[in-house]
């Protein structure tokens, strides 16, 4: 069996704000906004925005009303620590970083992190809800 991710759902407490953010970030990763789909399941009060890509589906989901004011720290148990996307090259990381800055999104400057792998080169950024993301290039052995 190959471990292949089919979809990732991220829960947010403001779907409108999240859409503005992800509409800036996801095209930088190769997602086509023309493919974006809004979904609603009335019975479950489930609202989401789906961003299909040939590799996997990325969705943002509105938090249930009873959890609307909850927050989660990425270091707390049960939380997603961060989600890393793989880049094809160091240059792709640099281009992505500049795209984030041009979109008004704060990010760490690209840097080497040899404590992970000798050529681990990455940029980190957070969404408005505290979810941490990374774009990384390295040669995994």
Residue frames relative to the residue before (quaternion, step in Angstrom):
aa qw qx qy qz dx dy dz
X 1.0000 0.0000 0.0000 0.0000 0.00 0.00 0.00
X 0.2826 -0.7325 0.5967 0.1664 3.54 -1.08 0.79
X 0.3543 -0.7324 0.5301 0.2390 3.64 -0.79 0.89
X 0.1031 0.8010 -0.5737 0.1367 3.56 -0.08 1.32
X 0.3633 -0.7246 0.5444 0.2157 3.57 -0.86 0.97
X 0.2879 -0.7628 0.5596 0.1485 3.57 -0.88 1.01
X 0.7914 -0.1517 0.1173 0.5804 3.59 0.88 -0.92
X 0.1905 -0.7358 0.6410 0.1069 3.50 -1.34 0.51
X 0.0996 -0.7775 0.6198 0.0382 3.58 -0.86 1.02
X 0.1321 -0.7761 0.6155 0.0374 3.56 -0.84 1.06
X 0.2561 -0.7760 0.5579 0.1452 3.61 -0.75 1.01
X 0.0531 -0.7915 0.6083 -0.0256 3.55 -0.92 1.02
X 0.4112 -0.7169 0.4945 0.2692 3.60 -1.15 0.39
X 0.7509 0.2133 -0.1970 0.5932 3.61 1.24 0.25
X 0.2626 -0.8176 0.4961 0.1282 3.55 0.01 1.34
X 0.6311 0.5399 -0.3347 0.4451 3.59 1.02 -0.73
X 0.6680 0.4751 -0.2931 0.4922 3.59 0.91 -0.91
X 0.6433 0.5288 -0.3221 0.4503 3.57 0.97 -0.84
X 0.6349 0.5350 -0.3369 0.4440 3.59 0.93 -0.83
X 0.6314 0.5307 -0.3371 0.4538 3.61 0.94 -0.81
X 0.6724 0.4989 -0.2867 0.4656 3.57 0.95 -0.92
X 0.7383 0.4348 -0.2436 0.4546 3.57 0.69 -1.11
X 0.5834 0.5571 -0.3747 0.4570 3.60 1.17 -0.43
X 0.6494 0.4786 -0.3141 0.5006 3.61 1.23 -0.36
X 0.7356 0.4571 -0.2346 0.4415 3.58 0.89 -0.97
X 0.7074 0.5168 -0.3009 0.3769 3.58 0.68 -1.04
X 0.6190 0.5179 -0.3812 0.4509 3.67 0.95 -0.53
X 0.6001 0.5592 -0.3584 0.4457 3.60 1.13 -0.56
X 0.7023 0.4285 -0.2459 0.5125 3.57 1.26 -0.46
X 0.6638 -0.5439 0.2923 0.4220 3.59 1.27 0.16
X 0.4834 0.6413 -0.4555 0.3841 3.60 1.23 0.20
X 0.3154 -0.7397 0.5699 0.1691 3.58 -1.07 0.83
X 0.3838 -0.7589 0.4795 0.2163 3.60 -0.47 1.19
X 0.5615 0.5951 -0.3965 0.4163 3.62 1.16 -0.36
X 0.6591 0.5043 -0.2950 0.4735 3.57 1.24 -0.41
X 0.4329 0.7292 -0.4383 0.2978 3.59 1.30 -0.21
X 0.0743 -0.7948 0.6020 0.0180 3.58 -1.03 0.87
X 0.2663 -0.7238 0.6149 0.1645 3.55 -1.07 0.81
X 0.0729 -0.8007 0.5945 0.0131 3.57 -0.89 0.94
X 0.0051 -0.7823 0.6227 -0.0122 3.55 -1.16 0.68
X 0.0692 -0.7608 0.6449 0.0216 3.54 -0.93 0.98
X 0.3467 -0.7943 0.4629 0.1857 3.55 -0.15 1.31
X 0.6349 0.5637 -0.3403 0.4041 3.61 0.90 -0.87
X 0.7703 0.3193 -0.1668 0.5263 3.58 1.03 -0.78
X 0.3423 -0.7282 0.5011 0.3184 3.59 1.30 -0.08
X 0.3554 0.7416 -0.4681 0.3233 3.53 1.00 0.97
X 0.0226 0.7847 -0.6168 0.0568 3.55 -0.60 1.19
X 0.0853 0.7975 -0.5927 0.0735 3.55 -0.96 0.85
X 0.2237 -0.7051 0.6474 0.1835 3.49 -1.39 0.25
X 0.1787 -0.8061 0.5618 0.0509 3.53 -0.68 1.17
X 0.1447 -0.7599 0.6314 0.0542 3.51 -1.09 0.91
X 0.1622 -0.8162 0.5477 0.0871 3.62 -0.07 1.23
X 0.0052 0.7388 -0.6739 0.0036 3.52 -1.23 0.67
X 0.6146 -0.5670 0.3766 0.3987 3.59 -1.05 0.52
X 0.6847 0.4936 -0.2867 0.4531 3.62 1.12 -0.56
X 0.7692 -0.2022 0.1441 0.5888 3.59 1.06 -0.72
X 0.4626 -0.6518 0.5277 0.2876 3.54 -1.35 0.29
X 0.1331 -0.7617 0.6306 0.0660 3.58 -0.91 0.95
X 0.0113 -0.8140 0.5800 -0.0297 3.60 -0.79 1.02
X 0.1986 -0.7083 0.6563 0.1678 3.50 -1.27 0.55
X 0.1573 -0.8083 0.5672 0.0132 3.54 -0.88 1.06
X 0.4487 -0.6775 0.5160 0.2710 3.57 -0.95 0.89
X 0.4784 -0.6606 0.4980 0.2944 3.60 -0.88 0.94
X 0.5496 -0.5884 0.4777 0.3515 3.54 -1.15 0.66
X 0.6605 -0.5502 0.3413 0.3802 3.57 -1.09 0.74
X 0.6820 0.4997 -0.3054 0.4381 3.62 0.90 -0.84
X 0.7230 0.3854 -0.2408 0.5203 3.61 1.25 -0.29
X 0.3173 0.8166 -0.4484 0.1773 3.56 1.33 0.00
X 0.7787 0.3372 -0.1840 0.4960 3.61 0.93 -0.81
X 0.4606 0.6802 -0.4513 0.3486 3.60 1.25 0.12
X 0.1166 -0.7531 0.6400 0.0980 3.53 -1.23 0.54
X 0.1711 -0.7692 0.6086 0.0936 3.54 -1.22 0.51
X 0.3083 -0.7181 0.5919 0.1974 3.53 -0.98 0.85
X 0.5308 -0.6642 0.4190 0.3188 3.58 -0.89 0.87
X 0.6680 0.4729 -0.3069 0.4858 3.60 1.22 -0.22
X 0.5418 0.6130 -0.4212 0.3916 3.63 1.22 0.04
X 0.6331 -0.5449 0.3999 0.3773 3.53 -1.22 0.56
X 0.7941 0.2879 -0.2316 0.4827 3.55 -0.96 0.88
X 0.6033 0.5633 -0.3586 0.4361 3.59 1.25 -0.15
X 0.4942 -0.5874 0.5378 0.3485 3.53 -1.27 0.39
X 0.3729 -0.7398 0.5098 0.2318 3.61 -0.57 1.11
X 0.7089 -0.3364 0.1971 0.5878 3.57 0.91 -0.91
X 0.3094 -0.7185 0.5928 0.1915 3.53 -1.32 0.32
X 0.1382 -0.8123 0.5652 0.0401 3.56 -0.69 1.12
X 0.2042 -0.7381 0.6333 0.1118 3.52 -1.02 0.92
X 0.3868 -0.7298 0.5235 0.2088 3.57 -1.04 0.82
X 0.2437 -0.7598 0.5900 0.1232 3.55 -0.94 0.98
X 0.5413 -0.6352 0.4518 0.3154 3.57 -1.24 0.47
X 0.8087 0.0239 0.0335 0.5867 3.59 1.18 -0.52
X 0.6376 -0.4841 0.4188 0.4286 3.56 -1.32 0.16
X 0.6204 0.5491 -0.3422 0.4433 3.58 1.02 -0.79
X 0.6312 0.5273 -0.3372 0.4580 3.62 1.02 -0.73
X 0.6153 0.5270 -0.3439 0.4747 3.60 1.07 -0.69
X 0.6586 0.5091 -0.3051 0.4627 3.58 0.94 -0.89
X 0.6521 0.5075 -0.3116 0.4691 3.59 0.94 -0.88
X 0.6388 0.5248 -0.3148 0.4663 3.58 0.98 -0.87
X 0.6385 0.5301 -0.3197 0.4573 3.59 0.92 -0.93
X 0.6727 0.4803 -0.3000 0.4762 3.60 0.88 -0.88
X 0.6183 0.5387 -0.3368 0.4627 3.59 1.08 -0.66
X 0.6258 0.5220 -0.3313 0.4755 3.58 1.04 -0.78
X 0.6710 0.4990 -0.3021 0.4577 3.58 0.85 -0.97
X 0.6585 0.5083 -0.3063 0.4627 3.59 0.98 -0.85
X 0.6793 0.4588 -0.2780 0.5008 3.59 1.19 -0.54
X 0.5326 -0.6519 0.3945 0.3684 3.60 1.29 0.04
X 0.5172 0.6316 -0.4148 0.4020 3.58 1.20 0.47
X 0.3892 -0.7316 0.5161 0.2167 3.56 -0.73 1.10
X 0.0767 0.7847 -0.6093 0.0837 3.56 -1.03 0.83
X 0.5364 -0.5715 0.4921 0.3788 3.54 -1.26 0.37
X 0.5166 -0.6069 0.4757 0.3722 3.60 -1.02 0.58
X 0.5783 -0.5745 0.4313 0.3866 3.60 -1.06 0.62
X 0.0783 0.7976 -0.5900 0.0980 3.57 -0.98 0.89
X 0.5070 -0.5990 0.5209 0.3357 3.50 -1.35 0.31
X 0.0962 -0.7664 0.6340 0.0368 3.55 -1.11 0.82
X 0.0949 -0.8577 0.5032 0.0454 3.60 0.45 1.21
X 0.5262 0.6245 -0.4205 0.3953 3.60 1.21 -0.23
X 0.6656 0.4597 -0.2966 0.5076 3.62 1.24 -0.38
X 0.7199 -0.1802 0.1592 0.6511 3.57 0.91 -1.09
X 0.6510 -0.5562 0.3292 0.3980 3.61 -1.03 0.61
X 0.7959 0.2631 -0.1407 0.5269 3.63 1.00 -0.75
X 0.2888 0.7797 -0.5024 0.2370 3.60 1.23 0.51
X 0.0204 0.8065 -0.5825 0.0994 3.57 -0.42 1.29
X 0.1232 0.8396 -0.5043 0.1601 3.57 -0.44 1.19
X 0.1921 -0.7026 0.6684 0.1502 3.47 -1.47 0.29
X 0.1684 -0.7836 0.5942 0.0677 3.59 -1.05 0.84
X 0.0802 0.7745 -0.6251 0.0538 3.57 -1.16 0.67
X 0.3178 -0.7430 0.5623 0.1756 3.58 -1.24 0.49
X 0.4157 -0.6543 0.5562 0.2996 3.53 -1.19 0.54
X 0.7041 -0.4788 0.2995 0.4303 3.66 -1.19 0.16
X 0.6968 0.4688 -0.2604 0.4763 3.59 1.26 -0.29
X 0.6192 -0.5923 0.3216 0.4028 3.56 1.30 0.26
X 0.4708 0.6425 -0.4712 0.3789 3.59 1.20 0.28
X 0.2824 -0.7827 0.5386 0.1324 3.56 -0.72 1.10
X 0.0993 -0.7785 0.6195 0.0174 3.53 -1.08 0.93
X 0.1264 -0.7717 0.6214 0.0479 3.50 -1.31 0.46
X 0.1037 -0.7105 0.6842 0.1279 3.52 -1.26 0.53
X 0.0189 -0.8348 0.5451 -0.0752 3.55 -0.66 1.17
X 0.0809 -0.7356 0.6678 0.0801 3.49 -1.30 0.60
X 0.2819 0.7155 -0.6147 0.1752 3.55 -1.03 0.91
X 0.4187 -0.6730 0.5321 0.2976 3.54 -1.22 0.31
X 0.2375 -0.7780 0.5732 0.0990 3.52 -0.45 1.30
X 0.2321 -0.7923 0.5521 0.1166 3.54 -0.82 0.96
